[in-house]
Amino acid sequence: MKASYDIFSNPFGPGGAGGTQISALNGAGWGFGWTAGLTFTPMEKTQIGVGYRSAINQKINGNLSVPAFIQGLAAATPGSVNLVLKGTSNYARSAHFLPSGAHR
């Protein structure tokens, strides 16, 4: 996964609100997870599905670039962050009805 956050705006800069880019954060890393799902048809033309996507713990390594006058040191600082993406579940239902007297 590549992650990038390119603008921290300086509202007091020459461009006003959203005027100047004062830092950039760029990084990359890998994480693994799994997905499972189940669909069943309890009656004709009706389907129900459930799914789950597991949590992922991912380490992102990269650089934070800040102008030297703000940071006071090097213009780019290496670093890392642990990104935790929570598990999610979902539910879906589908039913197809035809108006009374309609034929296929």
C-alpha positions in Angstrom: 0.0 0.0 0.0 1.3 3.5 -0.8 0.1 6.3 1.4 0.4 9.9 0.7 -0.9 13.1 2.4 0.5 16.0 0.5 -1.0 19.2 1.9 -1.1 20.7 5.3 -2.4 24.1 4.5 -1.1 27.3 6.1 -4.2 29.6 6.2 -1.9 32.5 7.2 0.4 32.1 4.2 0.4 34.2 1.0 -2.4 32.3 -0.6 -4.9 32.6 2.3 -7.1 29.7 3.3 -5.6 26.6 1.7 -2.9 28.7 0.3 0.5 27.0 0.7 1.8 23.5 0.9 4.0 23.3 4.0 4.6 19.6 4.3 4.3 16.2 2.5 4.0 12.7 4.0 4.8 9.8 1.7 5.3 6.1 2.6 4.6 2.5 1.7 4.1 -0.8 3.4 2.4 -4.2 3.3 -0.4 -5.7 5.4 -2.4 -9.0 5.1 -6.0 -9.8 5.9 -8.8 -12.0 4.8 -12.3 -11.8 3.5 -15.2 -14.3 3.8 -18.7 -14.2 2.6 -21.8 -16.3 2.4 -24.9 -16.0 0.2 -28.0 -18.1 0.4 -31.4 -18.2 -1.2 -34.2 -19.0 1.3 -36.9 -18.8 -1.4 -37.0 -18.2 -5.1 -36.0 -14.6 -6.1 -34.7 -13.8 -2.6 -31.1 -13.7 -1.7 -29.4 -12.9 1.6 -25.7 -12.3 2.0 -23.3 -11.7 4.8 -19.6 -10.9 4.7 -16.6 -10.0 6.8 -13.3 -8.3 6.1 -10.6 -8.9 8.8 -8.7 -6.2 10.6 -5.2 -5.4 9.2 -2.2 -4.1 11.1 0.1 -2.4 8.7 3.4 -0.7 9.2 4.0 2.2 6.8 7.6 3.4 6.4 8.3 6.7 4.7 9.4 10.4 4.9 7.9 13.5 6.2 9.1 16.5 4.2 8.8 19.9 5.9 10.5 23.2 4.9 13.7 23.7 6.9 12.5 27.0 8.4 9.7 25.1 10.1 11.5 22.0 11.2 14.9 23.6 12.0 16.7 20.4 10.9 16.8 18.3 7.7 14.2 18.9 5.0 13.0 15.2 5.1 12.7 13.1 8.2 12.3 9.3 7.9 9.8 7.6 10.1 7.1 4.9 10.4 3.6 4.6 11.6 1.4 1.5 12.5 -1.9 1.7 10.7 -4.7 -0.3 12.1 -7.7 -0.9 9.8 -10.6 -2.4 11.8 -12.5 -5.4 10.7 -15.9 -4.8 9.0 -19.0 -6.9 8.4 -21.8 -6.3 6.0 -25.3 -7.7 5.2 -27.3 -7.5 2.0 -30.7 -8.6 1.0 -32.2 -8.8 -2.5 -35.8 -9.6 -3.4 -37.4 -9.5 -6.9 -41.1 -8.9 -7.1 -43.4 -8.7 -10.1 -46.6 -6.7 -10.1 -49.8 -8.8 -9.8 -50.7 -10.3 -13.1 -47.3 -9.7 -14.7 -45.7 -12.7 -16.4 -42.1 -13.4 -17.5 
